[in-house]
Amino acid sequence: MPGATAGDWTASLSGLAPGVLSLVAVQEVDGVPSTPSAARAFKIRPPKLADPVVTYPTDTTVKFSGAGHDRATVQFTIDSDPSATPPPPVVVANGKWETIATNWPVGTYKLTIVQKLTDGAGGWIESLPLEFTLNKALPDVSDLKHTVEYRPTFSGKGFNGATVHVRHPNSANLAAPAKDVVGNEWSTTASAEWGPTNNREVHIKQVLNGQWSPTWCVLNVTIPPLAPELNVPSEEGLSPVFSGSGWSGAEVYINFSDDPQTYKVNVVAKVWTFQRPTPFSVNTPHKIEVHQVAQGLDSPKVDRTFTVYPVIAQPVITYPLQGSEVPRDISVTGSGGMEGATMRLWDDRFGKYLTLPQRLTNNDKWSIDLTGLAFDEHVIRAEQTIYERPFKRSEQCKFKAVVLPPEITCPNGGEKLSRTSTLSGKGMPYAQVEVWMLGDTSAPLTEAEVNSEGEWSVVVTLPVGHKTIWALQIYDNDGDPQTSRDSDRVTYQVVPKAPDIESPTTDDHAGRVLVVSGFGVSGDTVTVKVGSAHQSAPVRADRTWWVRLELDQPGGDSLLEVVSALGEFESAPATRPIVLNTYEPTIEVPAPGSWVANPVSLAGNGRQGVGAVVSWFNPDLVLTANIPVDPLNGWQAQSGPLLMAGGQWFRFRQSLTDAEKGSDWIDSERFEVEPGSSKFS
């Protein structure tokens, strides 16, 4: 130390290596060194440690590391919690050291850390102490994730023994139950169903012994909607209702393979339904594809292939009627048929088909022949199917095949038949019909066989009166006779036979006096009627009758009616069309009792038409023909052949141009032809 003055001295040394160091002092005066002083040992401290690097290898360990002096020993002393075990001392190697403390609970630790070197004498040379405070806090949760179920599960990594809280943002309310960390992992399921969610937050911390992790970690939750459920659509009908389940409030988008349009429906109460307004083509595969959109997120798509068919109508048997009796050969008829379908009859009693399938050519009405039925009870159903779809059967139809009562077609109720008449009707071919009559049931009135056409008839002769008859029929059935019930009763009248009209014929003249004659049954009374005029006469023992009828009604086309009666019973009328000639023109010339000479002048009055004069003695002798008749001027003529002298008469009649057609014959009064004026004088 140059320039040192006498007395004490000091010197500063730097860069000394830590450890034990022996020093001697030598002073030099005028270049002459002194004898060295006695050696003195010094202990050089290692440098004070810098703050260590702290990490947490596990939940219960703390790792300290840092830089130090080679060969020095780093030692920890816990000042705040003597019960805690400090990490083991560690020797610095290559300028680095690290040590691990175990089983340190969460908390604040005040530590003194030194590094020290041995002094070679069993002691230590310690560095100045590093006062270090360790706040062992809970770490934040990590590796946060969630499932995409509608009720999500949250999970992550945490501190063993800590309790994880998953909360709604800015709220003390838990989004899921609190869960303890086990094996550094935790998971908890949401307390409620969330459903589709788009970027919804939850905040997560963990707590242990009242100490919380420092940060509310944010987990953004996105849950896309699940694919909607798509039920199997019905194949019945061309406009099926599609349905399924989905998230309430979501929109379901629907596409079909045969339709470019996209349809949209809302999910209500977790259910969606849709029916396309346009029917689908029959017996053709179609594809439906659906997905739902919720919270702006699309679900996966789901599809299904389907085929539709017309709804198979349940057929209805309309004949036979339930519980009815029918013949053994019938046509089963019904409604509810489908054009193009097949229909057949099923024996519900014996479990077999009665007919082959028959294809229907029109809708609704159908008919199937069923022949040769046994005379027995039958239970049938009609079975319909189309496009090889499961069939539908009608309700049961129960009936009995029997020999039905024959039908009486003549007489019908209230009809009148003559004494000898034909009873007729319909029945089962080759059956034997018995006709019975009220008042005598000891034996049939008559019998008849039904022909191959199903018709029967028999002639009977009965007295006049009211009659009630019925019929039954018996069918042999290969030696097992089957007898029908009685037919409905028919009440009718046996009446006299309508009389035969002999005259007048249709072409005979019918004037104001009409004589009608003919034949009938002796004892009957004949009544003749023309218009309102009528007259009766008995039929004589020789079966003849005649009636004189005086008429005063206008002439023209008319009808002659004649009936026979016996007591209250009257025959049907015998009729004949006639032309009445009741108009009477007049004869004015010659005057009654007058004397006239040949040729005789004739004159009179009449209506528009043409007249003729004939001999009174011989009507076939025409005296004058084609005589014009004028309503104003009358008619005039001269007799053609010369009349004999003496008393004479003649007859006149005329045609008419109106509906009456002609007049009656008018006889002149007697007049006298003068002698000498006739070649027959």
HELIX and SHEET records of a PDB file:
SHEET    1   A 2 GLY A  19  LEU A  23  0                                        
SHEET    2   A 2 ARG A  40  ILE A  44 -1                                        
SHEET    1   B 2 GLU A  28  VAL A  29  0                                        
SHEET    2   B 2 VAL A  32  PRO A  33 -1                                        
SHEET    1   C 3 VAL A  53  THR A  55  0                                        
SHEET    2   C 3 THR A  61  ALA A  67 -1                                        
SHEET    3   C 3 LYS A  96  THR A 102 -1                                        
SHEET    1   D 4 VAL A  90  VAL A  91  0                                        
SHEET    2   D 4 THR A  73  ILE A  78 -1                                        
SHEET    3   D 4 GLY A 107  THR A 118 -1                                        
SHEET    4   D 4 TRP A 124  GLU A 126 -1                                        
SHEET    1   E 4 VAL A  90  VAL A  91  0                                        
SHEET    2   E 4 THR A  73  ILE A  78 -1                                        
SHEET    3   E 4 GLY A 107  THR A 118 -1                                        
SHEET    4   E 4 LEU A 130  LYS A 136 -1                                        
SHEET    1   F 3 SER A 142  HIS A 146  0                                        
SHEET    2   F 3 THR A 153  LYS A 157 -1                                        
SHEET    3   F 3 GLU A 185  THR A 189 -1                                        
SHEET    1   G 4 LEU A 174  ASP A 180  0                                        
SHEET    2   G 4 THR A 163  ARG A 167 -1                                        
SHEET    3   G 4 THR A 197  LEU A 208 -1                                        
SHEET    4   G 4 GLN A 211  TRP A 212 -1                                        
SHEET    1   H 4 LEU A 174  ASP A 180  0                                        
SHEET    2   H 4 THR A 163  ARG A 167 -1                                        
SHEET    3   H 4 THR A 197  LEU A 208 -1                                        
SHEET    4   H 4 CYS A 217  ILE A 223 -1                                        
SHEET    1   I 2 PHE A 242  SER A 245  0                                        
SHEET    2   I 2 VAL A 271  PHE A 274 -1                                        
SHEET    1   J 4 ASP A 259  ASN A 266  0                                        
SHEET    2   J 4 GLU A 251  PHE A 256 -1                                        
SHEET    3   J 4 PRO A 285  ALA A 294 -1                                        
SHEET    4   J 4 LEU A 297  ASP A 298 -1                                        
SHEET    1   K 4 ASP A 259  ASN A 266  0                                        
SHEET    2   K 4 GLU A 251  PHE A 256 -1                                        
SHEET    3   K 4 PRO A 285  ALA A 294 -1                                        
SHEET    4   K 4 VAL A 302  THR A 307 -1                                        
SHEET    1   L 3 VAL A 316  TYR A 319  0                                        
SHEET    2   L 3 ILE A 330  GLY A 337 -1                                        
SHEET    3   L 3 ASP A 364  LEU A 370 -1                                        
SHEET    1   M 5 SER A 324  VAL A 326  0                                        
SHEET    2   M 5 CYS A 397  ALA A 401  1                                        
SHEET    3   M 5 GLU A 377  THR A 385 -1                                        
SHEET    4   M 5 THR A 342  ASP A 347 -1                                        
SHEET    5   M 5 LYS A 352  TYR A 353 -1                                        
SHEET    1   N 4 SER A 324  VAL A 326  0                                        
SHEET    2   N 4 CYS A 397  ALA A 401  1                                        
SHEET    3   N 4 GLU A 377  THR A 385 -1                                        
SHEET    4   N 4 LYS A 392  ARG A 393 -1                                        
SHEET    1   O 5 SER A 324  VAL A 326  0                                        
SHEET    2   O 5 CYS A 397  ALA A 401  1                                        
SHEET    3   O 5 GLU A 377  THR A 385 -1                                        
SHEET    4   O 5 THR A 342  ASP A 347 -1                                        
SHEET    5   O 5 GLN A 358  ARG A 359 -1                                        
SHEET    1   P 3 GLU A 407  CYS A 410  0                                        
SHEET    2   P 3 THR A 420  LYS A 426 -1                                        
SHEET    3   P 3 GLU A 455  THR A 461 -1                                        
SHEET    1   Q 5 LYS A 416  SER A 418  0                                        
SHEET    2   Q 5 VAL A 490  VAL A 495  1                                        
SHEET    3   Q 5 GLY A 465  TYR A 475 -1                                        
SHEET    4   Q 5 GLN A 432  MET A 437 -1                                        
SHEET    5   Q 5 THR A 446  GLU A 449 -1                                        
SHEET    1   R 4 LYS A 416  SER A 418  0                                        
SHEET    2   R 4 VAL A 490  VAL A 495  1                                        
SHEET    3   R 4 GLY A 465  TYR A 475 -1                                        
SHEET    4   R 4 GLN A 482  THR A 483 -1                                        
SHEET    1   S 3 ASP A 500  SER A 503  0                                        
SHEET    2   S 3 VAL A 513  PHE A 519 -1                                        
SHEET    3   S 3 THR A 544  GLU A 550 -1                                        
SHEET    1   T 4 ALA A 533  PRO A 538  0                                        
SHEET    2   T 4 THR A 525  VAL A 530 -1                                        
SHEET    3   T 4 GLY A 556  LEU A 566 -1                                        
SHEET    4   T 4 PHE A 569  GLU A 570 -1                                        
SHEET    1   U 4 ALA A 533  PRO A 538  0                                        
SHEET    2   U 4 THR A 525  VAL A 530 -1                                        
SHEET    3   U 4 GLY A 556  LEU A 566 -1                                        
SHEET    4   U 4 ALA A 574  LEU A 580 -1                                        
SHEET    1   V 3 THR A 586  VAL A 589  0                                        
SHEET    2   V 3 SER A 601  ASN A 605 -1                                        
SHEET    3   V 3 TRP A 635  GLN A 638 -1                                        
SHEET    1   W 3 TRP A 595  VAL A 596  0                                        
SHEET    2   W 3 PHE A 671  VAL A 673  1                                        
SHEET    3   W 3 GLY A 646  GLN A 648 -1                                        
SHEET    1   X 4 VAL A 622  VAL A 629  0                                        
SHEET    2   X 4 GLY A 609  SER A 615 -1                                        
SHEET    3   X 4 PHE A 650  GLN A 654 -1                                        
SHEET    4   X 4 ILE A 666  ASP A 667 -1                                        
END                                                                             
